[in-house]
Amino acid sequence: MTVDLVVDVLGLRVLIEPGDALDAAQREQLRAAWSGAISADVATPPELTVSFNAGASFDQGMEQLTVDVTLAALEALRGRALMFHAAGVADAEGRVVAFVGPSGRGKTTLSRALGRRFGYVSDETVAADESRSVHPYRKPLSVVRKDLPKEQVSPVDAGLLPVPAVPLRLSGLVLIDRDPELGAPQLSTVPLAEALPELVTQMSYLRDHPAPLQSIARLCDAVGGVRMLRYPDAEIVPAVMSEILSAEPAASEWHPLALPAVSGPYGVAQARDAIRSDDYLIVMVESELKVLDGIAPVIWQAAADGADLGGIIAAVVDAHGEPPTGSARQIVEDAVDELVVAGVLSRD
């Protein structure tokens, strides 16, 4: 008799259907790989169903299944959680650190190094809701093999620890960069205007949030800001975990900007959200993040306030003074043209 394989994925229950193409040994291998995520809830019906697609080989099917389960869960959670392409581990108090980075940056290797001391949350995706609650995604670790599909290794077989039996809460956001030339790990705080472009490229469905930049900026504040970790080898990263977990909530260094209800001669209607941080204006246009500095923040704000070109020039001169050389009009016109080409402004 075949027992349903239902796994917990980011707070969702997902039924994995193996299909008829797999033999008994392959079904057992599939179950073993996903053993770290098997749901203990046998009463609640699954919210999602994902079918195994054998493709050209069983190994390829195993790799593709991990991708399919992840994508299905991300789609189901769009707009409900902030979802990072990250490795995650939790300490005994339930504090979760998300190590954020693109594919190939070493998240799985880092998960293996940290997961022998801390609870393994995920090597793929860490999602947090508005209260910073985290649900584990204890998927198989996707281990790179030369000229072969990634091997799907269960957390148990990899020697990783279970998550603690306490509520999990996101307590750290860390951008990662492995550099074998370093002699020791380097941990630094990244200003919000520098961190957001890195974070946003490693997030799923951020634009589906009503105020996406404000949501992520609040989260960054709550976890003590964003850190950058440069390290030579994953095995020495556990030594800096206490410093990462000791971060206190950061003082607010940004404020939201109101989007205009009615567009003026230079529209900013494509903006989904905008915030000001130090001397930078950060705006999300559709799914793209734009970080404006120099005179560009003044131009954008004047355009958002409905100013025409003359009003924009006056606002720039009022904020920055007359230029030491050249014409203020020409400088502003050129900057406006650049912002139009970049999609930050539009001409009505």
C-alpha positions as CSV (number, residue, x, y, z in Angstrom):
1,M,0.0,0.0,0.0
2,T,1.4,3.4,-1.0
3,V,1.3,6.0,1.8
4,D,0.8,9.6,0.7
5,L,3.9,11.8,0.8
6,V,2.8,15.1,2.3
7,V,5.5,17.6,3.2
8,D,5.6,21.0,5.0
9,V,6.8,23.8,2.7
10,L,6.9,27.3,4.1
11,G,3.8,26.7,6.2
12,L,1.9,24.9,3.4
13,R,1.1,21.2,3.2
14,V,2.1,19.8,-0.2
15,L,1.2,16.4,-1.6
16,I,3.9,14.9,-3.7
17,E,2.5,12.4,-6.2
18,P,5.1,10.0,-7.4
19,G,3.1,8.8,-10.4
20,D,3.1,5.3,-11.9
21,A,6.6,5.4,-13.5
22,L,8.5,4.8,-10.3
23,D,9.3,1.4,-8.9
24,A,9.2,0.6,-5.2
25,A,12.9,1.4,-4.6
26,Q,12.6,4.8,-6.3
27,R,9.5,5.6,-4.3
28,E,11.5,4.8,-1.1
29,Q,14.4,6.9,-2.3
30,L,12.0,9.8,-3.0
31,R,10.5,9.5,0.5
32,A,13.9,9.3,2.1
33,A,15.1,12.4,0.4
34,W,12.1,14.4,1.6
35,S,12.1,12.8,5.1
36,G,13.1,16.0,6.8
37,A,10.0,17.8,5.5
38,I,7.3,15.1,6.0
39,S,4.3,16.7,7.7
40,A,3.2,15.5,11.1
41,D,-0.3,16.8,10.4
42,V,-2.3,13.9,9.1
43,A,-5.7,15.5,9.5
44,T,-5.5,18.7,7.4
45,P,-5.9,18.2,3.6
46,P,-2.9,19.3,1.5
47,E,-3.2,22.8,0.0
48,L,-1.0,21.9,-3.0
49,T,-0.3,18.9,-5.1
50,V,3.0,18.5,-7.1
51,S,3.6,15.5,-9.4
52,F,6.9,13.8,-9.9
53,N,8.1,14.1,-13.6
54,A,10.7,11.5,-14.3
55,G,11.9,13.2,-17.5
56,A,15.0,11.6,-19.0
57,S,16.1,10.0,-15.7
58,F,15.1,9.5,-12.1
59,D,17.9,11.8,-10.9
60,Q,16.7,14.6,-13.2
61,G,13.2,14.0,-12.0
62,M,14.4,14.3,-8.4
63,E,16.1,17.6,-9.1
64,Q,13.1,18.9,-11.0
65,L,10.7,17.9,-8.2
66,T,12.6,20.2,-5.8
67,V,12.2,23.0,-8.2
68,D,8.6,22.3,-8.9
69,V,7.7,22.1,-5.2
70,T,9.5,25.4,-4.5
71,L,7.9,27.3,-7.3
72,A,4.4,26.0,-6.4
73,A,4.8,27.2,-2.8
74,L,6.2,30.6,-3.8
75,E,3.3,31.1,-6.1
76,A,0.8,30.2,-3.4
77,L,2.4,32.6,-0.9
78,R,2.8,35.6,-3.2
79,G,1.8,38.8,-1.4
80,R,1.5,36.9,1.9
81,A,5.2,36.7,2.9
82,L,8.6,38.2,2.1
83,M,10.4,35.3,0.4
84,F,14.2,35.3,0.1
85,H,16.4,33.0,-2.0
86,A,18.4,32.1,1.1
87,A,19.8,29.4,3.4
88,G,18.4,29.5,6.9
89,V,19.3,28.1,10.3
90,A,17.7,28.6,13.7
91,D,19.2,28.6,17.2
92,A,17.7,27.0,20.2
93,E,15.5,30.1,20.9
94,G,14.0,30.0,17.4
95,R,16.0,32.9,16.0
96,V,16.4,32.4,12.3
97,V,19.2,33.8,10.2
98,A,18.7,34.0,6.5
99,F,21.9,33.9,4.4
100,V,20.8,35.5,1.1
101,G,22.5,35.0,-2.2
102,P,22.1,33.9,-5.8
103,S,22.5,30.3,-7.0
104,G,26.2,29.3,-7.0
105,R,27.0,31.5,-4.0
106,G,27.4,28.5,-1.7
107,K,24.1,28.4,0.3
108,T,23.9,24.6,0.4
109,T,27.5,24.3,1.5
110,L,26.8,26.9,4.2
111,S,23.6,25.0,5.2
112,R,25.7,21.9,5.8
113,A,28.3,23.7,7.8
114,L,25.8,25.5,10.0
115,G,23.2,22.8,10.2
116,R,25.4,20.6,12.3
117,R,25.2,23.2,15.1
118,F,21.9,24.9,14.4
119,G,18.5,23.7,13.3
120,Y,18.3,23.4,9.5
121,V,15.5,25.6,8.1
122,S,16.2,25.5,4.4
123,D,19.0,25.7,1.9
124,E,16.7,27.3,-0.7
125,T,14.1,29.7,0.6
126,V,13.4,31.6,3.8
127,A,10.0,33.3,4.1
128,A,8.8,35.6,6.8
129,D,5.4,37.1,7.3
130,E,4.6,40.6,8.8
131,S,5.3,39.4,12.3
132,R,8.6,37.8,11.2
133,S,7.3,34.3,11.7
134,V,9.2,31.7,9.7
135,H,8.0,28.3,8.6
136,P,10.8,25.8,7.8
137,Y,11.3,24.3,4.4
138,R,13.4,21.3,5.2
139,K,13.8,20.2,1.6
140,P,16.5,17.9,0.5
141,L,19.8,19.6,0.1
142,S,20.6,20.1,-3.6
143,V,24.2,19.0,-3.8
144,V,26.1,19.8,-7.0
145,R,27.7,16.9,-8.9
146,K,30.0,17.3,-11.9
147,D,28.1,16.6,-15.2
148,L,25.2,15.1,-13.3
149,P,21.9,16.5,-11.9
150,K,22.1,17.8,-8.4
151,E,21.8,15.1,-5.8
152,Q,18.9,15.5,-3.4
153,V,20.2,14.6,0.0
154,S,17.9,14.4,3.1
155,P,18.9,16.6,6.1
156,V,19.1,13.5,8.2
157,D,21.6,11.9,5.9
158,A,23.6,15.1,5.8
159,G,23.8,15.1,9.6
160,L,21.8,18.3,10.0
161,L,19.9,19.1,13.2
162,P,16.1,19.5,13.4
163,V,14.6,22.9,14.1
164,P,13.8,23.6,17.7
165,A,10.3,22.9,19.0
166,V,9.6,26.7,19.5
167,P,8.1,29.3,17.1
168,L,10.7,30.4,14.6
169,R,11.2,34.1,13.9
170,L,13.5,35.9,11.4
171,S,16.3,37.6,13.4
172,G,19.0,38.2,10.8
173,L,19.4,39.0,7.1
174,V,22.9,38.4,5.8
175,L,24.2,38.8,2.3
176,I,26.9,36.3,1.5
177,D,30.0,36.3,-0.6
178,R,32.6,33.5,-0.5
179,D,36.1,34.6,-1.2
180,P,38.8,31.9,-0.8
181,E,41.5,34.5,-0.6
182,L,40.3,35.9,2.7
183,G,42.1,34.9,5.9
184,A,39.0,35.2,8.2
185,P,35.3,36.0,7.9
186,Q,34.4,39.6,7.6
187,L,31.0,40.8,8.9
188,S,29.8,44.4,8.2
189,T,26.6,46.3,8.2
190,V,25.3,47.4,4.8
191,P,23.4,50.7,4.4
192,L,19.8,50.3,3.3
193,A,20.3,52.0,0.0
194,E,23.1,49.5,-0.8
195,A,21.3,46.4,0.7
196,L,18.0,46.8,-1.0
197,P,19.2,46.3,-4.6
198,E,21.0,43.1,-3.5
199,L,18.0,41.8,-1.5
200,V,15.3,42.6,-4.1
201,T,17.1,40.6,-6.8
202,Q,17.0,37.6,-4.4
203,M,13.3,37.8,-3.5
204,S,10.2,36.3,-5.1
205,Y,6.9,38.2,-5.8
206,L,8.0,41.3,-3.9
207,R,5.9,43.5,-6.2
208,D,2.7,41.7,-5.1
209,H,2.9,43.4,-1.7
210,P,0.9,46.7,-1.3
211,A,4.0,48.7,-0.3
212,P,6.9,46.4,-1.1
213,L,9.8,48.7,-0.3
214,Q,8.3,49.8,3.0
215,S,7.6,46.1,3.9
216,I,11.2,45.1,3.4
217,A,12.6,48.2,5.0
218,R,10.6,47.6,8.1
219,L,11.9,44.0,8.2
220,C,15.5,45.2,7.8
221,D,15.0,47.5,10.8
222,A,13.4,44.8,12.9
223,V,16.4,42.4,12.4
224,G,19.0,45.0,13.2
225,G,19.8,45.9,9.6
226,V,21.4,43.9,6.8
227,R,24.8,42.4,7.1
228,M,27.4,41.4,4.5
229,L,29.4,38.3,5.3
230,R,32.5,37.6,3.3
231,Y,34.1,34.4,4.2
232,P,36.8,32.0,2.9
233,D,35.3,28.7,3.9
234,A,31.8,27.7,5.2
235,E,33.3,25.7,8.1
236,I,34.4,28.9,9.9
237,V,31.1,30.7,9.6
238,P,29.6,29.2,12.8
239,A,32.2,31.3,14.7
240,V,30.4,34.5,13.7
241,M,26.8,33.4,14.4
242,S,26.8,34.9,17.9
243,E,27.7,38.3,16.5
244,I,25.0,38.0,13.9
245,L,22.3,37.0,16.4
246,S,23.3,39.8,18.8
247,A,22.0,42.5,16.5
248,E,19.4,44.8,18.0
249,P,16.5,46.4,16.1
250,A,17.9,49.3,14.1
251,A,16.8,52.9,14.4
252,S,14.7,53.9,11.4
253,E,16.9,55.4,8.7
254,W,14.2,55.8,6.0
255,H,10.8,57.2,5.5
256,P,8.0,56.5,3.0
257,L,7.1,58.8,0.1
258,A,3.5,59.3,-1.0
259,L,2.7,58.4,-4.5
260,P,0.6,61.0,-6.4
261,A,-3.0,60.3,-7.1
262,V,-2.9,62.4,-10.2
263,S,0.1,62.6,-12.5
264,G,1.6,65.9,-13.6
265,P,3.5,66.7,-16.8
266,Y,6.2,64.2,-15.8
267,G,4.5,61.1,-14.5
268,V,5.7,58.7,-11.8
269,A,2.6,56.5,-12.2
270,Q,4.6,53.3,-12.8
271,A,6.1,53.6,-9.3
272,R,4.8,50.9,-7.0
273,D,6.5,52.3,-3.9
274,A,9.1,54.8,-2.9
275,I,11.2,55.5,0.2
276,R,13.9,58.1,1.1
277,S,17.0,56.9,2.9
278,D,19.7,59.4,3.7
279,D,20.5,61.2,0.5
280,Y,19.0,58.4,-1.7
281,L,15.5,58.0,-3.1
282,I,14.6,54.3,-3.7
283,V,11.7,53.6,-6.0
284,M,10.2,50.4,-7.3
285,V,9.1,50.7,-10.9
286,E,7.1,47.6,-11.9
287,S,9.5,44.9,-10.6
288,E,12.7,46.9,-10.9
289,L,14.4,48.8,-8.1
290,K,15.9,52.2,-8.9
291,V,18.2,54.0,-6.5
292,L,18.4,57.7,-7.2
293,D,21.1,60.1,-5.9
294,G,22.5,63.5,-6.7
295,I,19.7,65.8,-8.1
296,A,17.6,62.8,-9.2
297,P,15.6,62.5,-5.9
298,V,14.7,66.2,-6.1
299,I,13.6,65.8,-9.7
300,W,11.5,62.7,-8.9
301,Q,9.8,64.4,-5.9
302,A,9.0,67.6,-7.9
303,A,7.6,65.5,-10.7
304,A,5.5,63.5,-8.1
305,D,4.2,66.8,-6.8
306,G,3.0,67.7,-10.3
307,A,5.7,70.2,-11.3
308,D,6.4,71.1,-14.9
309,L,10.0,71.4,-16.2
310,G,10.3,74.9,-14.9
311,G,9.1,73.9,-11.4
312,I,11.5,70.9,-11.4
313,I,14.4,73.2,-12.3
314,A,13.5,75.6,-9.5
315,A,13.2,72.8,-7.0
316,V,16.7,71.5,-8.0
317,V,18.3,75.0,-7.7
318,D,16.5,75.6,-4.4
319,A,17.9,72.3,-3.0
320,H,21.4,72.3,-4.5
321,G,22.0,75.9,-5.6
322,E,23.2,77.1,-9.0
323,P,25.8,74.9,-10.6
324,P,29.4,76.1,-10.5
325,T,29.6,75.6,-14.3
326,G,27.0,75.1,-17.0
327,S,23.3,75.8,-17.2
328,A,20.9,74.6,-14.5
329,R,18.3,74.2,-17.1
330,Q,20.5,72.0,-19.3
331,I,21.7,69.9,-16.5
332,V,18.2,69.3,-15.2
333,E,16.9,68.6,-18.7
334,D,19.6,66.0,-19.3
335,A,18.9,64.4,-16.0
336,V,15.1,64.3,-16.7
337,D,15.9,62.7,-20.1
338,E,18.0,60.0,-18.3
339,L,15.2,59.3,-15.9
340,V,12.7,59.0,-18.7
341,V,14.9,56.5,-20.5
342,A,15.4,54.6,-17.3
343,G,11.6,54.4,-16.9
344,V,11.6,56.3,-13.6
345,L,9.7,59.2,-15.2
346,S,7.3,59.5,-18.1
347,R,6.3,62.4,-20.3
348,D,2.6,63.0,-20.6
